[in-house]
Amino acid sequence: MDEHQEIWDFVTRHLESIFSGDWSTYQATSADDLSLYEYWIIPHRQDGLQFHRFMIENRWAGQNVAQRFDLFEKRCQRYGDTAIVTYTFMLTQVLPDGMRHRYHNETRVLIKQEGEWKVVHVHKSPAHWPIPE
């Protein structure tokens, strides 16, 4: 068994809570002082859980359509009760006009407190971007 399987199982559970609209699991797997960079929403850091609570409770991710997510080039770096996971995230959705794929690179920083993992920071960046000349 992969030495990091516990962490990947946690990350999968955390991500599934976002796309299934499960606010209670998202809250339980996120630190109250969560910080995020989501480049396509705002080019500034977001702090706390309230923005995502609104988005999850209002079904932001298209939970009314068939969808799945996949993680590519996964890497876990664990340092005691801290883990840094990186991967390319791909969301596939079946929409009325056909199938759509969206993807980006993602980093999640996790800490283990009182025996439970929590996401404390997320950073998302484009997986394709023109290189400046």
C-alpha positions in Angstrom: 0.0 0.0 0.0 1.2 3.5 -0.8 2.6 5.2 2.2 0.6 8.3 1.4 -2.7 6.5 0.7 -4.3 8.0 3.9 -3.6 11.5 2.6 -4.9 10.8 -0.9 -8.1 9.2 0.5 -8.6 12.3 2.6 -8.0 14.6 -0.4 -10.5 12.6 -2.5 -13.1 12.9 0.3 -12.5 16.6 0.6 -12.8 17.2 -3.2 -15.9 15.0 -3.4 -17.6 17.2 -0.8 -17.1 20.2 -3.0 -18.7 18.6 -6.1 -21.5 16.8 -4.3 -22.6 20.0 -2.4 -21.7 18.4 1.0 -21.0 21.5 3.1 -20.6 19.6 6.4 -17.8 17.4 5.1 -16.1 20.4 3.4 -16.2 22.3 6.7 -15.0 19.3 8.7 -12.0 18.8 6.3 -11.0 22.5 6.1 -9.4 24.7 8.7 -11.5 27.7 9.8 -8.6 30.0 8.7 -8.3 28.4 5.2 -6.5 30.6 2.7 -6.9 30.1 -1.1 -5.7 31.5 -4.4 -8.2 30.7 -7.2 -6.9 32.6 -10.2 -10.1 32.5 -12.2 -12.3 33.9 -9.4 -10.1 36.8 -8.1 -6.4 37.6 -8.4 -6.2 38.0 -4.6 -6.1 35.6 -1.6 -9.4 34.5 -0.1 -9.5 33.8 3.6 -12.0 31.7 5.6 -14.8 29.4 4.6 -17.7 31.8 4.0 -17.2 32.2 0.2 -17.1 28.5 -0.4 -20.0 27.9 1.9 -22.1 30.2 -0.3 -20.8 28.5 -3.5 -21.3 24.9 -2.2 -24.8 25.6 -0.8 -25.8 27.2 -4.0 -24.6 24.3 -6.1 -21.9 26.3 -7.9 -20.0 23.3 -9.4 -22.8 22.1 -11.6 -23.8 19.3 -9.4 -27.0 18.9 -11.4 -25.0 17.5 -14.3 -23.0 14.2 -14.7 -19.4 15.0 -13.7 -16.2 13.5 -12.5 -12.8 14.7 -11.5 -9.4 13.2 -12.0 -6.0 14.0 -10.5 -2.9 13.6 -12.7 0.8 13.7 -11.8 0.0 13.4 -8.1 2.8 14.1 -5.6 2.7 14.1 -1.8 5.4 15.5 0.4 4.9 14.7 4.0 6.7 16.3 6.9 5.3 14.9 10.2 1.8 16.3 10.6 2.1 18.5 7.5 1.6 17.3 4.0 1.8 19.2 0.7 -0.1 17.6 -2.2 0.3 18.7 -5.8 -1.5 17.5 -9.0 -3.2 18.6 -12.1 -6.9 18.6 -11.6 -9.3 17.8 -14.4 -13.1 18.2 -14.2 -15.2 16.5 -16.8 -18.9 17.5 -17.1 -21.6 16.3 -19.4 -23.5 19.4 -20.5 -26.5 19.8 -22.8 -24.2 20.8 -25.7 -21.7 18.0 -25.0 -18.8 17.1 -22.8 -16.5 19.7 -21.3 -13.1 19.3 -19.7 -11.5 22.0 -17.5 -8.2 21.6 -15.8 -5.6 23.5 -13.7 -2.7 22.8 -11.4 -3.4 22.6 -7.7 -1.5 22.6 -4.4 -3.2 21.8 -1.1 -1.4 22.1 2.2 -2.7 19.8 5.0 -2.1 19.6 8.7 -3.0 16.9 11.1 -4.6 18.1 14.3 -6.0 15.9 17.0 -5.7 12.9 14.6 -7.6 14.5 11.7 -6.3 16.0 8.5 -7.4 19.5 7.6 -6.8 21.6 4.4 -5.2 24.9 5.5 -4.2 26.4 2.1 -5.0 25.9 -1.6 -3.3 27.4 -4.6 -4.6 27.0 -8.1 -2.8 28.0 -11.3 -3.4 27.6 -15.0 -2.2 24.3 -16.5 -1.7 26.1 -19.8 -0.4 29.6 -20.1 1.6 31.4 -22.7 5.2 31.8 -21.8 6.1 35.5 -21.8 8.7 36.5 -24.3 
